[in-house]
Each structure stands twice: as structure tokens, then as C-alpha cells.
Amino acid sequence: MRREKRICPMSNSRAFLWPITEMYDHYLRSEILKAFISLVVRLLSFTFHV
């Protein structure tokens, strides 16, 4: 019961901002993934170079 009460307003606001949050989340995730992959590649190339 308590959990449902807590989720209700959140889901309401989420349903209202769903497209924006979905787009932002997807963009953010892809950006983080790109940065992480580039960082790993850079680290690997650096370690192999030295």
C-alpha cells in the first residue's frame, strides 16, 4: 500500500514527461557509452604503446 502511494505521483509526472525523459535518457546513455568506449580504447592504446 505504502509503495503504491509513493509510485502514484511519480508515475503521473513520468507519464507527462515521458517523451522528454526517454529521449534525454537515450541520448545521455549513448553519450556516456561513447565516452567510456573512447576512454577504454585510449587507455588500451596507451598501455600497449608503453
PyMOL Python script that loads the backbone (N, CA, C, O; Angstrom):
from pymol import cmd

cmd.read_pdbstr("""\
ATOM      1  N   MET A   1       0.833  -1.200   0.000  1.00  0.00           N
ATOM      2  CA  MET A   1       0.000   0.000   0.000  1.00  0.00           C
ATOM      3  C   MET A   1       0.880   1.267   0.000  1.00  0.00           C
ATOM      4  O   MET A   1       0.684   2.193  -0.787  1.00  0.00           O
ATOM      5  N   ARG A   2       1.832   1.258   0.900  1.00  0.00           N
ATOM      6  CA  ARG A   2       2.698   2.425   1.005  1.00  0.00           C
ATOM      7  C   ARG A   2       3.471   2.642  -0.304  1.00  0.00           C
ATOM      8  O   ARG A   2       3.630   3.767  -0.778  1.00  0.00           O
ATOM      9  N   ARG A   3       3.941   1.530  -0.863  1.00  0.00           N
ATOM     10  CA  ARG A   3       4.721   1.604  -2.100  1.00  0.00           C
ATOM     11  C   ARG A   3       3.864   2.184  -3.228  1.00  0.00           C
ATOM     12  O   ARG A   3       4.325   3.029  -3.996  1.00  0.00           O
ATOM     13  N   GLU A   4       2.609   1.719  -3.319  1.00  0.00           N
ATOM     14  CA  GLU A   4       1.719   2.204  -4.374  1.00  0.00           C
ATOM     15  C   GLU A   4       1.509   3.714  -4.239  1.00  0.00           C
ATOM     16  O   GLU A   4       1.512   4.448  -5.227  1.00  0.00           O
ATOM     17  N   LYS A   5       1.329   4.158  -2.996  1.00  0.00           N
ATOM     18  CA  LYS A   5       1.127   5.593  -2.761  1.00  0.00           C
ATOM     19  C   LYS A   5       2.329   6.391  -3.256  1.00  0.00           C
ATOM     20  O   LYS A   5       2.182   7.454  -3.860  1.00  0.00           O
ATOM     21  N   ARG A   6       3.508   5.862  -2.990  1.00  0.00           N
ATOM     22  CA  ARG A   6       4.728   6.571  -3.369  1.00  0.00           C
ATOM     23  C   ARG A   6       4.887   6.612  -4.887  1.00  0.00           C
ATOM     24  O   ARG A   6       5.323   7.618  -5.446  1.00  0.00           O
ATOM     25  N   ILE A   7       4.531   5.508  -5.550  1.00  0.00           N
ATOM     26  CA  ILE A   7       4.728   5.410  -7.001  1.00  0.00           C
ATOM     27  C   ILE A   7       3.709   6.270  -7.769  1.00  0.00           C
ATOM     28  O   ILE A   7       4.027   6.797  -8.834  1.00  0.00           O
ATOM     29  N   CYS A   8       2.507   6.409  -7.242  1.00  0.00           N
ATOM     30  CA  CYS A   8       1.426   7.080  -7.978  1.00  0.00           C
ATOM     31  C   CYS A   8       1.818   8.452  -8.526  1.00  0.00           C
ATOM     32  O   CYS A   8       1.760   8.647  -9.740  1.00  0.00           O
ATOM     33  N   PRO A   9       2.217   9.415  -7.682  1.00  0.00           N
ATOM     34  CA  PRO A   9       2.565  10.733  -8.217  1.00  0.00           C
ATOM     35  C   PRO A   9       3.760  10.674  -9.169  1.00  0.00           C
ATOM     36  O   PRO A   9       3.805  11.384 -10.174  1.00  0.00           O
ATOM     37  N   MET A  10       4.724   9.818  -8.837  1.00  0.00           N
ATOM     38  CA  MET A  10       5.897   9.695  -9.691  1.00  0.00           C
ATOM     39  C   MET A  10       5.496   9.239 -11.090  1.00  0.00           C
ATOM     40  O   MET A  10       5.918   9.829 -12.085  1.00  0.00           O
ATOM     41  N   SER A  11       4.680   8.190 -11.164  1.00  0.00           N
ATOM     42  CA  SER A  11       4.260   7.666 -12.466  1.00  0.00           C
ATOM     43  C   SER A  11       3.440   8.721 -13.216  1.00  0.00           C
ATOM     44  O   SER A  11       3.510   8.817 -14.441  1.00  0.00           O
ATOM     45  N   ASN A  12       2.664   9.509 -12.466  1.00  0.00           N
ATOM     46  CA  ASN A  12       1.856  10.554 -13.095  1.00  0.00           C
ATOM     47  C   ASN A  12       2.757  11.571 -13.789  1.00  0.00           C
ATOM     48  O   ASN A  12       2.562  11.877 -14.965  1.00  0.00           O
ATOM     49  N   SER A  13       3.738  12.093 -13.063  1.00  0.00           N
ATOM     50  CA  SER A  13       4.642  13.084 -13.629  1.00  0.00           C
ATOM     51  C   SER A  13       5.471  12.446 -14.743  1.00  0.00           C
ATOM     52  O   SER A  13       5.798  13.088 -15.741  1.00  0.00           O
ATOM     53  N   ARG A  14       5.806  11.162 -14.547  1.00  0.00           N
ATOM     54  CA  ARG A  14       6.626  10.476 -15.532  1.00  0.00           C
ATOM     55  C   ARG A  14       5.853  10.310 -16.846  1.00  0.00           C
ATOM     56  O   ARG A  14       6.413  10.467 -17.931  1.00  0.00           O
ATOM     57  N   ALA A  15       4.582   9.995 -16.733  1.00  0.00           N
ATOM     58  CA  ALA A  15       3.764   9.829 -17.933  1.00  0.00           C
ATOM     59  C   ALA A  15       3.681  11.155 -18.689  1.00  0.00           C
ATOM     60  O   ALA A  15       3.617  11.177 -19.918  1.00  0.00           O
ATOM     61  N   PHE A  16       3.684  12.253 -17.943  1.00  0.00           N
ATOM     62  CA  PHE A  16       3.593  13.582 -18.555  1.00  0.00           C
ATOM     63  C   PHE A  16       4.902  13.932 -19.268  1.00  0.00           C
ATOM     64  O   PHE A  16       4.891  14.495 -20.363  1.00  0.00           O
ATOM     65  N   LEU A  17       6.024  13.593 -18.637  1.00  0.00           N
ATOM     66  CA  LEU A  17       7.329  13.931 -19.209  1.00  0.00           C
ATOM     67  C   LEU A  17       7.987  12.746 -19.902  1.00  0.00           C
ATOM     68  O   LEU A  17       9.197  12.750 -20.133  1.00  0.00           O
ATOM     69  N   TRP A  18       7.195  11.736 -20.232  1.00  0.00           N
ATOM     70  CA  TRP A  18       7.779  10.501 -20.767  1.00  0.00           C
ATOM     71  C   TRP A  18       8.622  10.723 -22.024  1.00  0.00           C
ATOM     72  O   TRP A  18       9.770  10.279 -22.052  1.00  0.00           O
ATOM     73  N   PRO A  19       8.107  11.389 -23.067  1.00  0.00           N
ATOM     74  CA  PRO A  19       8.907  11.529 -24.297  1.00  0.00           C
ATOM     75  C   PRO A  19      10.225  12.249 -24.059  1.00  0.00           C
ATOM     76  O   PRO A  19      11.264  11.854 -24.589  1.00  0.00           O
ATOM     77  N   ILE A  20      10.175  13.314 -23.254  1.00  0.00           N
ATOM     78  CA  ILE A  20      11.387  14.106 -22.989  1.00  0.00           C
ATOM     79  C   ILE A  20      12.409  13.269 -22.228  1.00  0.00           C
ATOM     80  O   ILE A  20      13.585  13.224 -22.590  1.00  0.00           O
ATOM     81  N   THR A  21      11.949  12.609 -21.174  1.00  0.00           N
ATOM     82  CA  THR A  21      12.865  11.810 -20.356  1.00  0.00           C
ATOM     83  C   THR A  21      13.426  10.661 -21.177  1.00  0.00           C
ATOM     84  O   THR A  21      14.605  10.326 -21.059  1.00  0.00           O
ATOM     85  N   GLU A  22      12.585  10.057 -22.008  1.00  0.00           N
ATOM     86  CA  GLU A  22      13.039   8.923 -22.823  1.00  0.00           C
ATOM     87  C   GLU A  22      14.139   9.366 -23.785  1.00  0.00           C
ATOM     88  O   GLU A  22      15.175   8.710 -23.896  1.00  0.00           O
ATOM     89  N   MET A  23      13.911  10.474 -24.474  1.00  0.00           N
ATOM     90  CA  MET A  23      14.895  10.985 -25.421  1.00  0.00           C
ATOM     91  C   MET A  23      16.181  11.366 -24.698  1.00  0.00           C
ATOM     92  O   MET A  23      17.279  11.021 -25.134  1.00  0.00           O
ATOM     93  N   TYR A  24      16.028  12.088 -23.580  1.00  0.00           N
ATOM     94  CA  TYR A  24      17.188  12.551 -22.822  1.00  0.00           C
ATOM     95  C   TYR A  24      17.981  11.368 -22.281  1.00  0.00           C
ATOM     96  O   TYR A  24      19.210  11.348 -22.346  1.00  0.00           O
ATOM     97  N   ASP A  25      17.256  10.375 -21.742  1.00  0.00           N
ATOM     98  CA  ASP A  25      17.902   9.185 -21.188  1.00  0.00           C
ATOM     99  C   ASP A  25      18.686   8.450 -22.272  1.00  0.00           C
ATOM    100  O   ASP A  25      19.828   8.043 -22.061  1.00  0.00           O
ATOM    101  N   HIS A  26      18.061   8.288 -23.423  1.00  0.00           N
ATOM    102  CA  HIS A  26      18.714   7.576 -24.520  1.00  0.00           C
ATOM    103  C   HIS A  26      19.965   8.333 -24.972  1.00  0.00           C
ATOM    104  O   HIS A  26      21.020   7.733 -25.178  1.00  0.00           O
ATOM    105  N   TYR A  27      19.840   9.644 -25.123  1.00  0.00           N
ATOM    106  CA  TYR A  27      20.969  10.470 -25.560  1.00  0.00           C
ATOM    107  C   TYR A  27      22.093  10.410 -24.536  1.00  0.00           C
ATOM    108  O   TYR A  27      23.261  10.239 -24.885  1.00  0.00           O
ATOM    109  N   LEU A  28      21.723  10.554 -23.261  1.00  0.00           N
ATOM    110  CA  LEU A  28      22.719  10.549 -22.188  1.00  0.00           C
ATOM    111  C   LEU A  28      23.446   9.214 -22.163  1.00  0.00           C
ATOM    112  O   LEU A  28      24.671   9.162 -22.048  1.00  0.00           O
ATOM    113  N   ARG A  29      22.674   8.130 -22.273  1.00  0.00           N
ATOM    114  CA  ARG A  29      23.287   6.798 -22.231  1.00  0.00           C
ATOM    115  C   ARG A  29      24.260   6.608 -23.393  1.00  0.00           C
ATOM    116  O   ARG A  29      25.362   6.091 -23.210  1.00  0.00           O
ATOM    117  N   SER A  30      23.848   7.026 -24.577  1.00  0.00           N
ATOM    118  CA  SER A  30      24.709   6.848 -25.742  1.00  0.00           C
ATOM    119  C   SER A  30      25.981   7.689 -25.588  1.00  0.00           C
ATOM    120  O   SER A  30      27.074   7.252 -25.949  1.00  0.00           O
ATOM    121  N   GLU A  31      25.819   8.909 -25.045  1.00  0.00           N
ATOM    122  CA  GLU A  31      26.972   9.787 -24.847  1.00  0.00           C
ATOM    123  C   GLU A  31      27.939   9.170 -23.846  1.00  0.00           C
ATOM    124  O   GLU A  31      29.150   9.160 -24.066  1.00  0.00           O
ATOM    125  N   ILE A  32      27.397   8.655 -22.745  1.00  0.00           N
ATOM    126  CA  ILE A  32      28.235   8.039 -21.718  1.00  0.00           C
ATOM    127  C   ILE A  32      28.937   6.808 -22.300  1.00  0.00           C
ATOM    128  O   ILE A  32      30.117   6.572 -22.041  1.00  0.00           O
ATOM    129  N   LEU A  33      28.196   6.035 -23.085  1.00  0.00           N
ATOM    130  CA  LEU A  33      28.778   4.836 -23.694  1.00  0.00           C
ATOM    131  C   LEU A  33      29.924   5.223 -24.621  1.00  0.00           C
ATOM    132  O   LEU A  33      30.993   4.613 -24.588  1.00  0.00           O
ATOM    133  N   LYS A  34      29.697   6.235 -25.443  1.00  0.00           N
ATOM    134  CA  LYS A  34      30.730   6.681 -26.383  1.00  0.00           C
ATOM    135  C   LYS A  34      31.973   7.138 -25.633  1.00  0.00           C
ATOM    136  O   LYS A  34      33.095   6.768 -25.977  1.00  0.00           O
ATOM    137  N   ALA A  35      31.753   7.947 -24.604  1.00  0.00           N
ATOM    138  CA  ALA A  35      32.877   8.464 -23.825  1.00  0.00           C
ATOM    139  C   ALA A  35      33.630   7.324 -23.145  1.00  0.00           C
ATOM    140  O   ALA A  35      34.860   7.310 -23.120  1.00  0.00           O
ATOM    141  N   PHE A  36      32.884   6.370 -22.596  1.00  0.00           N
ATOM    142  CA  PHE A  36      33.502   5.237 -21.902  1.00  0.00           C
ATOM    143  C   PHE A  36      34.322   4.388 -22.867  1.00  0.00           C
ATOM    144  O   PHE A  36      35.444   3.987 -22.559  1.00  0.00           O
ATOM    145  N   ILE A  37      33.746   4.118 -24.043  1.00  0.00           N
ATOM    146  CA  ILE A  37      34.442   3.289 -25.032  1.00  0.00           C
ATOM    147  C   ILE A  37      35.709   4.001 -25.505  1.00  0.00           C
ATOM    148  O   ILE A  37      36.765   3.379 -25.617  1.00  0.00           O
ATOM    149  N   SER A  38      35.608   5.288 -25.781  1.00  0.00           N
ATOM    150  CA  SER A  38      36.778   6.033 -26.238  1.00  0.00           C
ATOM    151  C   SER A  38      37.853   6.049 -25.156  1.00  0.00           C
ATOM    152  O   SER A  38      39.045   5.944 -25.449  1.00  0.00           O
ATOM    153  N   LEU A  39      37.424   6.180 -23.914  1.00  0.00           N
ATOM    154  CA  LEU A  39      38.373   6.193 -22.796  1.00  0.00           C
ATOM    155  C   LEU A  39      39.089   4.850 -22.697  1.00  0.00           C
ATOM    156  O   LEU A  39      40.308   4.796 -22.531  1.00  0.00           O
ATOM    157  N   VAL A  40      38.315   3.764 -22.801  1.00  0.00           N
ATOM    158  CA  VAL A  40      38.906   2.421 -22.718  1.00  0.00           C
ATOM    159  C   VAL A  40      39.892   2.208 -23.864  1.00  0.00           C
ATOM    160  O   VAL A  40      40.984   1.679 -23.660  1.00  0.00           O
ATOM    161  N   VAL A  41      39.501   2.622 -25.065  1.00  0.00           N
ATOM    162  CA  VAL A  41      40.372   2.452 -26.223  1.00  0.00           C
ATOM    163  C   VAL A  41      41.661   3.247 -26.020  1.00  0.00           C
ATOM    164  O   VAL A  41      42.755   2.775 -26.329  1.00  0.00           O
ATOM    165  N   ARG A  42      41.508   4.459 -25.498  1.00  0.00           N
ATOM    166  CA  ARG A  42      42.672   5.316 -25.268  1.00  0.00           C
ATOM    167  C   ARG A  42      43.611   4.680 -24.246  1.00  0.00           C
ATOM    168  O   ARG A  42      44.830   4.662 -24.418  1.00  0.00           O
ATOM    169  N   LEU A  43      43.005   4.157 -23.176  1.00  0.00           N
ATOM    170  CA  LEU A  43      43.813   3.509 -22.134  1.00  0.00           C
ATOM    171  C   LEU A  43      44.542   2.296 -22.698  1.00  0.00           C
ATOM    172  O   LEU A  43      45.724   2.093 -22.423  1.00  0.00           O
ATOM    173  N   LEU A  44      43.830   1.488 -23.491  1.00  0.00           N
ATOM    174  CA  LEU A  44      44.436   0.288 -24.074  1.00  0.00           C
ATOM    175  C   LEU A  44      45.588   0.664 -24.998  1.00  0.00           C
ATOM    176  O   LEU A  44      46.666   0.074 -24.923  1.00  0.00           O
ATOM    177  N   SER A  45      45.363   1.637 -25.862  1.00  0.00           N
ATOM    178  CA  SER A  45      46.412   2.042 -26.795  1.00  0.00           C
ATOM    179  C   SER A  45      47.601   2.617 -26.028  1.00  0.00           C
ATOM    180  O   SER A  45      48.751   2.408 -26.415  1.00  0.00           O
ATOM    181  N   PHE A  46      47.329   3.331 -24.954  1.00  0.00           N
ATOM    182  CA  PHE A  46      48.404   3.927 -24.151  1.00  0.00           C
ATOM    183  C   PHE A  46      49.233   2.835 -23.486  1.00  0.00           C
ATOM    184  O   PHE A  46      50.463   2.886 -23.499  1.00  0.00           O
ATOM    185  N   THR A  47      48.556   1.851 -22.907  1.00  0.00           N
ATOM    186  CA  THR A  47      49.272   0.770 -22.217  1.00  0.00           C
ATOM    187  C   THR A  47      50.079  -0.055 -23.216  1.00  0.00           C
ATOM    188  O   THR A  47      51.186  -0.499 -22.910  1.00  0.00           O
ATOM    189  N   PHE A  48      49.527  -0.257 -24.397  1.00  0.00           N
ATOM    190  CA  PHE A  48      50.249  -1.047 -25.399  1.00  0.00           C
ATOM    191  C   PHE A  48      51.433  -0.250 -25.960  1.00  0.00           C
ATOM    192  O   PHE A  48      52.465  -0.813 -26.323  1.00  0.00           O
ATOM    193  N   HIS A  49      51.259   1.055 -26.018  1.00  0.00           N
ATOM    194  CA  HIS A  49      52.329   1.910 -26.537  1.00  0.00           C
ATOM    195  C   HIS A  49      53.519   1.871 -25.599  1.00  0.00           C
ATOM    196  O   HIS A  49      54.664   1.791 -26.045  1.00  0.00           O
ATOM    197  N   VAL A  50      53.253   1.928 -24.294  1.00  0.00           N
ATOM    198  CA  VAL A  50      54.314   1.951 -23.279  1.00  0.00           C
ATOM    199  C   VAL A  50      54.709   0.526 -22.895  1.00  0.00           C
ATOM    200  O   VAL A  50      55.587   0.333 -22.054  1.00  0.00           O
TER     201      VAL A  50
END
""", "prot")
cmd.dss("prot")
cmd.show_as("cartoon", "prot")
cmd.util.cbc("prot")
cmd.orient("prot")
